[in-house]
Amino acid sequence: MSALTKADIAEMLYEELGLNKREAKEIVESFFEEIRTALENNEQVKLSGFGNFDLRDKSTRPGRNPKTGEEIPITARRVVTFKPGQKLKARVESYAGAK
Amino acid sequence: MTKSELIEKIAAQQEQLSPRDVELAVKMILEKMTQALVHNQRIEVRGFGSFCLHFRAPRVGRNPKTGDTVELSGKYVPYFKPGKDLRERVNESVND
């Protein structure tokens, strides 16, 4: 099964909501862009029923170049983590194809 | 930012659409993404990131109250890997 993409999501809005193709594409684009902008401004994003995008500040830690073994510090950075909501977790937990 | 704030921001850019339509669109986008994960289909959004399921192996857990052991079956959990553009934009804001 190929991955779900922005084009697939826009197509769904066109077919099921009756938006025109340009509107559908723009809404999908803004949806992801507004989430990125909020995170870039250090603002958590909470989408109830789906999950939260949180930010974590990581301090500098020692690292290594795996090829040469040389020690290089990993600089302090801010990263995004996704915490799925209860509803999403419950819905995927029992995925029918579970081995 | 909450879902309703996200809806307001998108609606402000789509003046020809009613806020109600934008609200519906956002809910349908999230439902489409949920459905993909429920069927173990990956989601790939360039510059944003990808979502997929990770398997958690069965394990023996404990009831923290009683200390009794409980068998926990394996399960799938949603996982998000931020894309390059998102990673860079968020990290650049550290120095602000």
N, CA and C atoms of all chains as a GROMACS GRO file, in nm:
protein
  585
    1MET      N    1   0.086  -0.120   0.000
    1MET     CA    2   0.000   0.000   0.000
    1MET      C    3   0.089   0.124   0.000
    2SER      N    4   0.066   0.214  -0.096
    2SER     CA    5   0.151   0.333  -0.099
    2SER      C    6   0.106   0.431   0.009
    3ALA      N    7   0.195   0.522   0.045
    3ALA     CA    8   0.169   0.614   0.155
    3ALA      C    9   0.062   0.718   0.119
    4LEU      N   10  -0.006   0.765   0.222
    4LEU     CA   11  -0.103   0.874   0.205
    4LEU      C   12  -0.023   1.004   0.190
    5THR      N   13  -0.059   1.084   0.089
    5THR     CA   14   0.013   1.210   0.064
    5THR      C   15  -0.083   1.328   0.068
    6LYS      N   16  -0.025   1.449   0.057
    6LYS     CA   17  -0.107   1.571   0.053
    6LYS      C   18  -0.203   1.566  -0.066
    7ALA      N   19  -0.156   1.512  -0.180
    7ALA     CA   20  -0.241   1.504  -0.299
    7ALA      C   21  -0.363   1.417  -0.272
    8ASP      N   22  -0.344   1.305  -0.199
    8ASP     CA   23  -0.458   1.216  -0.166
    8ASP      C   24  -0.557   1.289  -0.076
    9ILE      N   25  -0.504   1.367   0.019
    9ILE     CA   26  -0.592   1.436   0.114
    9ILE      C   27  -0.672   1.544   0.039
   10ALA      N   28  -0.606   1.618  -0.050
   10ALA     CA   29  -0.674   1.721  -0.128
   10ALA      C   30  -0.781   1.658  -0.218
   11GLU      N   31  -0.750   1.546  -0.275
   11GLU     CA   32  -0.846   1.474  -0.361
   11GLU      C   33  -0.972   1.436  -0.282
   12MET      N   34  -0.951   1.394  -0.157
   12MET     CA   35  -1.064   1.356  -0.070
   12MET      C   36  -1.151   1.479  -0.042
   13LEU      N   37  -1.089   1.596  -0.018
   13LEU     CA   38  -1.168   1.717   0.010
   13LEU      C   39  -1.246   1.760  -0.115
   14TYR      N   40  -1.185   1.738  -0.231
   14TYR     CA   41  -1.250   1.770  -0.358
   14TYR      C   42  -1.371   1.679  -0.379
   15GLU      N   43  -1.350   1.549  -0.358
   15GLU     CA   44  -1.457   1.452  -0.383
   15GLU      C   45  -1.566   1.452  -0.276
   16GLU      N   46  -1.526   1.461  -0.150
   16GLU     CA   47  -1.624   1.443  -0.044
   16GLU      C   48  -1.681   1.571   0.014
   17LEU      N   49  -1.607   1.683  -0.003
   17LEU     CA   50  -1.658   1.807   0.054
   17LEU      C   51  -1.704   1.904  -0.055
   18GLY      N   52  -1.665   1.871  -0.180
   18GLY     CA   53  -1.709   1.954  -0.292
   18GLY      C   54  -1.633   2.085  -0.305
   19LEU      N   55  -1.515   2.094  -0.244
   19LEU     CA   56  -1.432   2.214  -0.266
   19LEU      C   57  -1.376   2.202  -0.407
   20ASN      N   58  -1.339   2.316  -0.468
   20ASN     CA   59  -1.272   2.302  -0.597
   20ASN      C   60  -1.128   2.261  -0.572
   21LYS      N   61  -1.060   2.216  -0.678
   21LYS     CA   62  -0.927   2.156  -0.659
   21LYS      C   63  -0.827   2.254  -0.600
   22ARG      N   64  -0.837   2.381  -0.639
   22ARG     CA   65  -0.743   2.480  -0.588
   22ARG      C   66  -0.765   2.502  -0.438
   23GLU      N   67  -0.892   2.517  -0.399
   23GLU     CA   68  -0.925   2.536  -0.256
   23GLU      C   69  -0.878   2.415  -0.173
   24ALA      N   70  -0.905   2.296  -0.226
   24ALA     CA   71  -0.868   2.173  -0.154
   24ALA      C   72  -0.717   2.170  -0.132
   25LYS      N   73  -0.642   2.203  -0.236
   25LYS     CA   74  -0.496   2.199  -0.229
   25LYS      C   75  -0.445   2.305  -0.130
   26GLU      N   76  -0.506   2.424  -0.136
   26GLU     CA   77  -0.463   2.533  -0.047
   26GLU      C   78  -0.491   2.501   0.099
   27ILE      N   79  -0.606   2.442   0.126
   27ILE     CA   80  -0.640   2.408   0.264
   27ILE      C   81  -0.543   2.305   0.321
   28VAL      N   82  -0.511   2.205   0.242
   28VAL     CA   83  -0.417   2.102   0.289
   28VAL      C   84  -0.280   2.165   0.314
   29GLU      N   85  -0.239   2.252   0.221
   29GLU     CA   86  -0.111   2.321   0.235
   29GLU      C   87  -0.109   2.407   0.363
   30SER      N   88  -0.216   2.487   0.385
   30SER     CA   89  -0.222   2.572   0.505
   30SER      C   90  -0.227   2.490   0.632
   31PHE      N   91  -0.298   2.379   0.627
   31PHE     CA   92  -0.309   2.292   0.745
   31PHE      C   93  -0.170   2.257   0.799
   32PHE      N   94  -0.083   2.207   0.711
   32PHE     CA   95   0.051   2.168   0.757
   32PHE      C   96   0.139   2.290   0.783
   33GLU      N   97   0.122   2.395   0.702
   33GLU     CA   98   0.205   2.514   0.720
   33GLU      C   99   0.173   2.584   0.852
   34GLU      N  100   0.046   2.594   0.890
   34GLU     CA  101   0.010   2.659   1.017
   34GLU      C  102   0.064   2.580   1.136
   35ILE      N  103   0.065   2.448   1.126
   35ILE     CA  104   0.121   2.367   1.235
   35ILE      C  105   0.272   2.393   1.245
   36ARG      N  106   0.339   2.395   1.129
   36ARG     CA  107   0.483   2.423   1.129
   36ARG      C  108   0.512   2.560   1.188
   37THR      N  109   0.433   2.660   1.149
   37THR     CA  110   0.456   2.797   1.197
   37THR      C  111   0.441   2.805   1.349
   38ALA      N  112   0.337   2.740   1.402
   38ALA     CA  113   0.316   2.742   1.547
   38ALA      C  114   0.437   2.679   1.617
   39LEU      N  115   0.482   2.564   1.566
   39LEU     CA  116   0.595   2.494   1.629
   39LEU      C  117   0.723   2.577   1.620
   40GLU      N  118   0.739   2.642   1.505
   40GLU     CA  119   0.855   2.728   1.485
   40GLU      C  120   0.855   2.843   1.585
   41ASN      N  121   0.735   2.888   1.626
   41ASN     CA  122   0.722   2.995   1.725
   41ASN      C  123   0.717   2.939   1.867
   42ASN      N  124   0.765   2.816   1.880
   42ASN     CA  125   0.774   2.751   2.010
   42ASN      C  126   0.638   2.733   2.077
   43GLU      N  127   0.536   2.710   1.996
   43GLU     CA  128   0.401   2.692   2.049
   43GLU      C  129   0.359   2.547   2.027
   44GLN      N  130   0.314   2.483   2.134
   44GLN     CA  131   0.265   2.346   2.125
   44GLN      C  132   0.138   2.343   2.039
   45VAL      N  133   0.113   2.233   1.968
   45VAL     CA  134  -0.008   2.221   1.887
   45VAL      C  135  -0.091   2.104   1.940
   46LYS      N  136  -0.217   2.134   1.977
   46LYS     CA  137  -0.303   2.031   2.036
   46LYS      C  138  -0.423   2.005   1.946
   47LEU      N  139  -0.427   1.887   1.883
   47LEU     CA  140  -0.539   1.854   1.796
   47LEU      C  141  -0.619   1.744   1.864
   48SER      N  142  -0.727   1.784   1.932
   48SER     CA  143  -0.798   1.688   2.016
   48SER      C  144  -0.851   1.572   1.933
   49GLY      N  145  -0.839   1.453   1.986
   49GLY     CA  146  -0.881   1.332   1.916
   49GLY      C  147  -0.769   1.272   1.834
   50PHE      N  148  -0.670   1.355   1.797
   50PHE     CA  149  -0.559   1.308   1.715
   50PHE      C  150  -0.430   1.301   1.798
   51GLY      N  151  -0.384   1.416   1.844
   51GLY     CA  152  -0.265   1.415   1.927
   51GLY      C  153  -0.204   1.552   1.942
   52ASN      N  154  -0.095   1.558   2.019
   52ASN     CA  155  -0.027   1.685   2.042
   52ASN      C  156   0.112   1.681   1.982
   53PHE      N  157   0.151   1.795   1.922
   53PHE     CA  158   0.289   1.812   1.879
   53PHE      C  159   0.356   1.898   1.986
   54ASP      N  160   0.452   1.840   2.056
   54ASP     CA  161   0.520   1.909   2.165
   54ASP      C  162   0.662   1.944   2.123
   55LEU      N  163   0.720   2.040   2.196
   55LEU     CA  164   0.859   2.080   2.169
   55LEU      C  165   0.945   2.043   2.288
   56ARG      N  166   1.063   1.996   2.261
   56ARG     CA  167   1.156   1.963   2.370
   56ARG      C  168   1.291   2.027   2.342
   57ASP      N  169   1.347   2.087   2.444
   57ASP     CA  170   1.481   2.144   2.429
   57ASP      C  171   1.583   2.042   2.479
   58LYS      N  172   1.675   2.009   2.391
   58LYS     CA  173   1.779   1.911   2.426
   58LYS      C  174   1.908   1.986   2.450
   59SER      N  175   1.977   1.950   2.557
   59SER     CA  176   2.104   2.018   2.582
   59SER      C  177   2.217   1.947   2.507
   60THR      N  178   2.330   2.013   2.501
   60THR     CA  179   2.447   1.957   2.433
   60THR      C  180   2.484   1.824   2.497
   61ARG      N  181   2.523   1.727   2.414
   61ARG     CA  182   2.569   1.599   2.471
   61ARG      C  183   2.683   1.547   2.384
   62PRO      N  184   2.767   1.464   2.443
   62PRO     CA  185   2.880   1.414   2.364
   62PRO      C  186   2.831   1.315   2.259
   63GLY      N  187   2.886   1.324   2.141
   63GLY     CA  188   2.851   1.230   2.035
   63GLY      C  189   2.978   1.177   1.973
   64ARG      N  190   2.962   1.097   1.870
   64ARG     CA  191   3.076   1.035   1.805
   64ARG      C  192   3.048   1.023   1.657
   65ASN      N  193   3.148   1.043   1.577
   65ASN     CA  194   3.133   1.014   1.435
   65ASN      C  195   3.139   0.861   1.422
   66PRO      N  196   3.029   0.798   1.380
   66PRO     CA  197   3.026   0.651   1.380
   66PRO      C  198   3.131   0.591   1.286
   67LYS      N  199   3.174   0.667   1.186
   67LYS     CA  200   3.272   0.614   1.090
   67LYS      C  201   3.413   0.616   1.148
   68THR      N  202   3.450   0.731   1.204
   68THR     CA  203   3.588   0.747   1.248
   68THR      C  204   3.605   0.724   1.398
   69GLY      N  205   3.494   0.725   1.472
   69GLY     CA  206   3.504   0.707   1.617
   69GLY      C  207   3.545   0.836   1.687
   70GLU      N  208   3.566   0.940   1.609
   70GLU     CA  209   3.608   1.068   1.664
   70GLU      C  210   3.496   1.131   1.750
   71GLU      N  211   3.532   1.187   1.864
   71GLU     CA  212   3.432   1.249   1.951
   71GLU      C  213   3.396   1.388   1.901
   72ILE      N  214   3.265   1.414   1.883
   72ILE     CA  215   3.219   1.547   1.845
   72ILE      C  216   3.096   1.580   1.928
   73PRO      N  217   3.090   1.701   1.986
   73PRO     CA  218   2.972   1.734   2.067
   73PRO      C  219   2.849   1.752   1.978
   74ILE      N  220   2.734   1.702   2.026
   74ILE     CA  221   2.606   1.725   1.958
   74ILE      C  222   2.550   1.853   2.019
   75THR      N  223   2.528   1.953   1.935
   75THR     CA  224   2.487   2.084   1.986
   75THR      C  225   2.346   2.081   2.045
   76ALA      N  226   2.318   2.178   2.132
   76ALA     CA  227   2.185   2.191   2.191
   76ALA      C  228   2.084   2.215   2.080
   77ARG      N  229   1.967   2.157   2.089
   77ARG     CA  230   1.868   2.175   1.983
   77ARG      C  231   1.726   2.164   2.037
   78ARG      N  232   1.633   2.213   1.957
   78ARG     CA  233   1.491   2.199   1.991
   78ARG      C  234   1.430   2.100   1.892
   79VAL      N  235   1.356   2.003   1.946
   79VAL     CA  236   1.298   1.900   1.859
   79VAL      C  237   1.146   1.889   1.880
   80VAL      N  238   1.079   1.837   1.777
   80VAL     CA  239   0.934   1.817   1.784
   80VAL      C  240   0.906   1.672   1.818
   81THR      N  241   0.815   1.649   1.912
   81THR     CA  242   0.772   1.512   1.938
   81THR      C  243   0.620   1.507   1.922
   82PHE      N  244   0.570   1.393   1.881
   82PHE     CA  245   0.425   1.377   1.864
   82PHE      C  246   0.375   1.282   1.972
   83LYS      N  247   0.273   1.326   2.046
   83LYS     CA  248   0.213   1.240   2.147
   83LYS      C  249   0.071   1.210   2.102
   84PRO      N  250   0.048   1.086   2.054
   84PRO     CA  251  -0.086   1.054   2.006
   84PRO      C  252  -0.190   1.064   2.117
   85GLY      N  253  -0.310   1.109   2.083
   85GLY     CA  254  -0.419   1.119   2.180
   85GLY      C  255  -0.478   0.982   2.211
   86GLN      N  256  -0.556   0.976   2.320
   86GLN     CA  257  -0.619   0.851   2.362
   86GLN      C  258  -0.700   0.787   2.250
   87LYS      N  259  -0.776   0.872   2.180
   87LYS     CA  260  -0.866   0.821   2.077
   87LYS      C  261  -0.788   0.757   1.962
   88LEU      N  262  -0.684   0.827   1.916
   88LEU     CA  263  -0.602   0.772   1.807
   88LEU      C  264  -0.533   0.643   1.852
   89LYS      N  265  -0.479   0.645   1.974
   89LYS     CA  266  -0.410   0.526   2.025
   89LYS      C  267  -0.503   0.406   2.029
   90ALA      N  268  -0.625   0.430   2.082
   90ALA     CA  269  -0.721   0.320   2.093
   90ALA      C  270  -0.758   0.266   1.955
   91ARG      N  271  -0.766   0.356   1.858
   91ARG     CA  272  -0.809   0.310   1.725
   91ARG      C  273  -0.701   0.231   1.651
   92VAL      N  274  -0.575   0.261   1.673
   92VAL     CA  275  -0.471   0.186   1.600
   92VAL      C  276  -0.422   0.062   1.676
   93GLU      N  277  -0.444   0.062   1.808
   93GLU     CA  278  -0.388  -0.043   1.893
   93GLU      C  279  -0.418  -0.183   1.842
   94SER      N  280  -0.540  -0.202   1.803
   94SER     CA  281  -0.584  -0.336   1.767
   94SER      C  282  -0.583  -0.356   1.616
   95TYR      N  283  -0.493  -0.285   1.548
   95TYR     CA  284  -0.482  -0.297   1.403
   95TYR      C  285  -0.495  -0.444   1.362
   96ALA      N  286  -0.591  -0.469   1.273
   96ALA     CA  287  -0.630  -0.607   1.240
   96ALA      C  288  -0.514  -0.692   1.189
   97GLY      N  289  -0.416  -0.628   1.127
   97GLY     CA  290  -0.304  -0.705   1.073
   97GLY      C  291  -0.201  -0.740   1.178
   98ALA      N  292  -0.232  -0.712   1.304
   98ALA     CA  293  -0.136  -0.737   1.413
   98ALA      C  294  -0.083  -0.879   1.408
   99LYS      N  295   0.050  -0.887   1.416
   99LYS     CA  296   0.113  -1.021   1.407
   99LYS      C  297   0.100  -1.094   1.540
  100MET      N  298  -0.143   2.604   2.016
  100MET     CA  299  -0.250   2.623   1.918
  100MET      C  300  -0.344   2.502   1.924
  101THR      N  301  -0.470   2.528   1.935
  101THR     CA  302  -0.569   2.420   1.940
  101THR      C  303  -0.630   2.399   1.802
  102LYS      N  304  -0.712   2.296   1.791
  102LYS     CA  305  -0.776   2.268   1.662
  102LYS      C  306  -0.861   2.386   1.617
  103SER      N  307  -0.936   2.448   1.711
  103SER     CA  308  -1.022   2.559   1.669
  103SER      C  309  -0.940   2.681   1.627
  104GLU      N  310  -0.824   2.702   1.690
  104GLU     CA  311  -0.736   2.812   1.647
  104GLU      C  312  -0.678   2.784   1.508
  105LEU      N  313  -0.645   2.659   1.484
  105LEU     CA  314  -0.594   2.619   1.352
  105LEU      C  315  -0.701   2.646   1.245
  106ILE      N  316  -0.824   2.609   1.276
  106ILE     CA  317  -0.935   2.632   1.184
  106ILE      C  318  -0.950   2.782   1.154
  107GLU      N  319  -0.942   2.864   1.258
  107GLU     CA  320  -0.953   3.010   1.238
  107GLU      C  321  -0.843   3.064   1.148
  108LYS      N  322  -0.721   3.015   1.168
  108LYS     CA  323  -0.608   3.063   1.087
  108LYS      C  324  -0.626   3.026   0.941
  109ILE      N  325  -0.671   2.904   0.915
  109ILE     CA  326  -0.690   2.862   0.776
  109ILE      C  327  -0.807   2.940   0.716
  110ALA      N  328  -0.914   2.958   0.793
  110ALA     CA  329  -1.032   3.030   0.743
  110ALA      C  330  -0.997   3.173   0.704
  111ALA      N  331  -0.904   3.235   0.777
  111ALA     CA  332  -0.865   3.373   0.748
  111ALA      C  333  -0.798   3.385   0.611
  112GLN      N  334  -0.744   3.272   0.562
  112GLN     CA  335  -0.678   3.274   0.430
  112GLN      C  336  -0.771   3.231   0.318
  113GLN      N  337  -0.891   3.187   0.354
  113GLN     CA  338  -0.986   3.133   0.255
  113GLN      C  339  -1.118   3.208   0.267
  114GLU      N  340  -1.116   3.335   0.226
  114GLU     CA  341  -1.234   3.419   0.248
  114GLU      C  342  -1.358   3.374   0.171
  115GLN      N  343  -1.336   3.303   0.060
  115GLN     CA  344  -1.451   3.258  -0.019
  115GLN      C  345  -1.521   3.138   0.043
  116LEU      N  346  -1.456   3.076   0.143
  116LEU     CA  347  -1.518   2.960   0.208
  116LEU      C  348  -1.575   2.998   0.343
  117SER      N  349  -1.685   2.933   0.382
  117SER     CA  350  -1.742   2.962   0.514
  117SER      C  351  -1.654   2.895   0.619
  118PRO      N  352  -1.647   2.957   0.739
  118PRO     CA  353  -1.569   2.895   0.848
  118PRO      C  354  -1.616   2.752   0.875
  119ARG      N  355  -1.743   2.729   0.853
  119ARG     CA  356  -1.802   2.596   0.874
  119ARG      C  357  -1.739   2.494   0.779
  120ASP      N  358  -1.718   2.535   0.653
  120ASP     CA  359  -1.655   2.445   0.555
  120ASP      C  360  -1.511   2.415   0.593
  121VAL      N  361  -1.442   2.519   0.643
  121VAL     CA  362  -1.302   2.500   0.682
  121VAL      C  363  -1.295   2.405   0.802
  122GLU      N  364  -1.389   2.424   0.895
  122GLU     CA  365  -1.394   2.337   1.011
  122GLU      C  366  -1.415   2.191   0.969
  123LEU      N  367  -1.507   2.173   0.876
  123LEU     CA  368  -1.536   2.039   0.825
  123LEU      C  369  -1.412   1.981   0.756
  124ALA      N  370  -1.346   2.064   0.676
  124ALA     CA  371  -1.227   2.020   0.602
  124ALA      C  372  -1.119   1.973   0.700
  125VAL      N  373  -1.095   2.050   0.806
  125VAL     CA  374  -0.990   2.014   0.902
  125VAL      C  375  -1.025   1.882   0.972
  126LYS      N  376  -1.152   1.867   1.008
  126LYS     CA  377  -1.193   1.743   1.073
  126LYS      C  378  -1.178   1.624   0.978
  127MET      N  379  -1.211   1.647   0.849
  127MET     CA  380  -1.198   1.538   0.751
  127MET      C  381  -1.051   1.503   0.726
  128ILE      N  382  -0.964   1.603   0.728
  128ILE     CA  383  -0.820   1.576   0.710
  128ILE      C  384  -0.771   1.486   0.824
  129LEU      N  385  -0.809   1.523   0.948
  129LEU     CA  386  -0.763   1.444   1.063
  129LEU      C  387  -0.822   1.302   1.061
  130GLU      N  388  -0.946   1.291   1.016
  130GLU     CA  389  -1.010   1.158   1.008
  130GLU      C  390  -0.942   1.074   0.900
  131LYS      N  391  -0.908   1.139   0.787
  131LYS     CA  392  -0.839   1.067   0.678
  131LYS      C  393  -0.703   1.015   0.728
  132MET      N  394  -0.633   1.099   0.803
  132MET     CA  395  -0.501   1.058   0.855
  132MET      C  396  -0.517   0.945   0.957
  133THR      N  397  -0.620   0.956   1.041
  133THR     CA  398  -0.645   0.850   1.140
  133THR      C  399  -0.675   0.718   1.069
  134GLN      N  400  -0.763   0.725   0.968
  134GLN     CA  401  -0.800   0.605   0.894
  134GLN      C  402  -0.678   0.539   0.830
  135ALA      N  403  -0.589   0.621   0.776
  135ALA     CA  404  -0.467   0.566   0.715
  135ALA      C  405  -0.391   0.485   0.820
  136LEU      N  406  -0.370   0.544   0.938
  136LEU     CA  407  -0.294   0.475   1.042
  136LEU      C  408  -0.366   0.351   1.093
  137VAL      N  409  -0.499   0.359   1.104
  137VAL     CA  410  -0.577   0.244   1.149
  137VAL      C  411  -0.554   0.125   1.055
  138HIS      N  412  -0.529   0.154   0.926
  138HIS     CA  413  -0.504   0.048   0.829
  138HIS      C  414  -0.355   0.025   0.807
  139ASN      N  415  -0.274   0.078   0.896
  139ASN     CA  416  -0.128   0.064   0.889
  139ASN      C  417  -0.072   0.120   0.758
  140GLN      N  418  -0.135   0.226   0.709
  140GLN     CA  419  -0.083   0.293   0.589
  140GLN      C  420   0.002   0.411   0.638
  141ARG      N  421   0.121   0.424   0.583
  141ARG     CA  422   0.208   0.537   0.618
  141ARG      C  423   0.149   0.667   0.567
  142ILE      N  424   0.185   0.779   0.632
  142ILE     CA  425   0.147   0.912   0.583
  142ILE      C  426   0.278   0.984   0.558
  143GLU      N  427   0.296   1.040   0.439
  143GLU     CA  428   0.420   1.112   0.408
  143GLU      C  429   0.389   1.251   0.358
  144VAL      N  430   0.431   1.352   0.433
  144VAL     CA  431   0.410   1.490   0.393
  144VAL      C  432   0.547   1.557   0.385
  145ARG      N  433   0.590   1.584   0.262
  145ARG     CA  434   0.725   1.639   0.243
  145ARG      C  435   0.740   1.772   0.316
  146GLY      N  436   0.851   1.785   0.388
  146GLY     CA  437   0.878   1.909   0.459
  146GLY      C  438   0.811   1.916   0.595
  147PHE      N  439   0.716   1.824   0.619
  147PHE     CA  440   0.648   1.822   0.748
  147PHE      C  441   0.693   1.700   0.827
  148GLY      N  442   0.671   1.583   0.768
  148GLY     CA  443   0.716   1.461   0.835
  148GLY      C  444   0.634   1.342   0.793
  149SER      N  445   0.661   1.227   0.853
  149SER     CA  446   0.585   1.107   0.821
  149SER      C  447   0.532   1.042   0.948
  150PHE      N  448   0.418   0.977   0.932
  150PHE     CA  449   0.356   0.903   1.042
  150PHE      C  450   0.353   0.756   1.002
  151CYS      N  451   0.376   0.668   1.097
  151CYS     CA  452   0.360   0.526   1.071
  151CYS      C  453   0.330   0.458   1.204
  152LEU      N  454   0.308   0.327   1.200
  152LEU     CA  455   0.284   0.255   1.326
  152LEU      C  456   0.411   0.184   1.368
  153HIS      N  457   0.436   0.180   1.495
  153HIS     CA  458   0.543   0.099   1.551
  153HIS      C  459   0.480  -0.009   1.636
  154PHE      N  460   0.540  -0.128   1.632
  154PHE     CA  461   0.488  -0.239   1.709
  154PHE      C  462   0.552  -0.242   1.847
  155ARG      N  463   0.470  -0.262   1.948
  155ARG     CA  464   0.522  -0.279   2.084
  155ARG      C  465   0.503  -0.426   2.121
  156ALA      N  466   0.611  -0.494   2.149
  156ALA     CA  467   0.606  -0.638   2.177
  156ALA      C  468   0.526  -0.667   2.304
  157PRO      N  469   0.467  -0.789   2.311
  157PRO     CA  470   0.395  -0.826   2.433
  157PRO      C  471   0.492  -0.827   2.552
  158ARG      N  472   0.444  -0.791   2.669
  158ARG     CA  473   0.532  -0.791   2.786
  158ARG      C  474   0.450  -0.818   2.912
  159VAL      N  475   0.522  -0.846   3.016
  159VAL     CA  476   0.455  -0.866   3.145
  159VAL      C  477   0.466  -0.735   3.222
  160GLY      N  478   0.350  -0.678   3.255
  160GLY     CA  479   0.350  -0.552   3.329
  160GLY      C  480   0.305  -0.576   3.472
  161ARG      N  481   0.292  -0.467   3.543
  161ARG     CA  482   0.250  -0.478   3.682
  161ARG      C  483   0.143  -0.375   3.712
  162ASN      N  484   0.046  -0.412   3.790
  162ASN     CA  485  -0.051  -0.315   3.839
  162ASN      C  486   0.020  -0.235   3.948
  163PRO      N  487   0.040  -0.106   3.926
  163PRO     CA  488   0.120  -0.029   4.022
  163PRO      C  489   0.055  -0.022   4.161
  164LYS      N  490  -0.075  -0.039   4.168
  164LYS     CA  491  -0.144  -0.032   4.297
  164LYS      C  492  -0.127  -0.160   4.379
  165THR      N  493  -0.152  -0.274   4.312
  165THR     CA  494  -0.152  -0.401   4.384
  165THR      C  495  -0.020  -0.477   4.370
  166GLY      N  496   0.059  -0.441   4.266
  166GLY     CA  497   0.183  -0.513   4.244
  166GLY      C  498   0.163  -0.643   4.169
  167ASP      N  499   0.036  -0.676   4.136
  167ASP     CA  500   0.008  -0.800   4.062
  167ASP      C  501   0.066  -0.792   3.921
  168THR      N  502   0.115  -0.901   3.870
  168THR     CA  503   0.164  -0.902   3.732
  168THR      C  504   0.045  -0.916   3.637
  169VAL      N  505   0.056  -0.851   3.521
  169VAL     CA  506  -0.048  -0.861   3.417
  169VAL      C  507   0.020  -0.885   3.283
  170GLU      N  508  -0.035  -0.976   3.206
  170GLU     CA  509   0.017  -1.004   3.072
  170GLU      C  510  -0.035  -0.894   2.979
  171LEU      N  511   0.056  -0.824   2.912
  171LEU     CA  512   0.013  -0.722   2.817
  171LEU      C  513   0.042  -0.774   2.677
  172SER      N  514  -0.062  -0.773   2.590
  172SER     CA  515  -0.041  -0.824   2.456
  172SER      C  516   0.030  -0.718   2.371
  173GLY      N  517   0.085  -0.760   2.258
  173GLY     CA  518   0.153  -0.666   2.169
  173GLY      C  519   0.054  -0.566   2.113
  174LYS      N  520   0.101  -0.449   2.079
  174LYS     CA  521   0.010  -0.350   2.022
  174LYS      C  522   0.085  -0.256   1.927
  175TYR      N  523   0.008  -0.184   1.847
  175TYR     CA  524   0.065  -0.085   1.757
  175TYR      C  525   0.047   0.054   1.814
  176VAL      N  526   0.148   0.138   1.802
  176VAL     CA  527   0.136   0.278   1.846
  176VAL      C  528   0.176   0.371   1.732
  177PRO      N  529   0.107   0.488   1.720
  177PRO     CA  530   0.141   0.583   1.614
  177PRO      C  531   0.277   0.648   1.644
  178TYR      N  532   0.354   0.669   1.538
  178TYR     CA  533   0.486   0.730   1.553
  178TYR      C  534   0.501   0.840   1.448
  179PHE      N  535   0.559   0.953   1.488
  179PHE     CA  536   0.580   1.065   1.395
  179PHE      C  537   0.728   1.095   1.384
  180LYS      N  538   0.776   1.106   1.260
  180LYS     CA  539   0.915   1.147   1.238
  180LYS      C  540   0.913   1.281   1.167
  181PRO      N  541   0.959   1.388   1.232
  181PRO     CA  542   0.956   1.520   1.169
  181PRO      C  543   1.042   1.523   1.043
  182GLY      N  544   0.996   1.596   0.943
  182GLY     CA  545   1.070   1.610   0.818
  182GLY      C  546   1.178   1.717   0.831
  183LYS      N  547   1.261   1.726   0.728
  183LYS     CA  548   1.378   1.814   0.732
  183LYS      C  549   1.340   1.960   0.753
  184ASP      N  550   1.244   2.008   0.676
  184ASP     CA  551   1.205   2.150   0.685
  184ASP      C  552   1.153   2.183   0.825
  185LEU      N  553   1.067   2.097   0.880
  185LEU     CA  554   1.012   2.119   1.014
  185LEU      C  555   1.125   2.117   1.118
  186ARG      N  556   1.212   2.018   1.107
  186ARG     CA  557   1.325   2.006   1.202
  186ARG      C  558   1.411   2.132   1.200
  187GLU      N  559   1.442   2.177   1.080
  187GLU     CA  560   1.530   2.295   1.069
  187GLU      C  561   1.463   2.422   1.119
  188ARG      N  562   1.336   2.440   1.083
  188ARG     CA  563   1.267   2.562   1.125
  188ARG      C  564   1.251   2.569   1.277
  189VAL      N  565   1.221   2.456   1.337
  189VAL     CA  566   1.203   2.452   1.483
  189VAL      C  567   1.337   2.473   1.553
  190ASN      N  568   1.440   2.414   1.498
  190ASN     CA  569   1.571   2.424   1.562
  190ASN      C  570   1.631   2.563   1.547
  191GLU      N  571   1.605   2.628   1.434
  191GLU     CA  572   1.657   2.763   1.414
  191GLU      C  573   1.598   2.861   1.514
  192SER      N  574   1.476   2.831   1.560
  192SER     CA  575   1.409   2.922   1.653
  192SER      C  576   1.472   2.918   1.792
  193VAL      N  577   1.559   2.820   1.816
  193VAL     CA  578   1.623   2.806   1.948
  193VAL      C  579   1.701   2.931   1.984
  194ASN      N  580   1.765   2.989   1.884
  194ASN     CA  581   1.852   3.103   1.912
  194ASN      C  582   1.778   3.236   1.920
  195ASP      N  583   1.649   3.235   1.898
  195ASP     CA  584   1.573   3.361   1.902
  195ASP      C  585   1.559   3.414   2.044
   0.00000   0.00000   0.00000
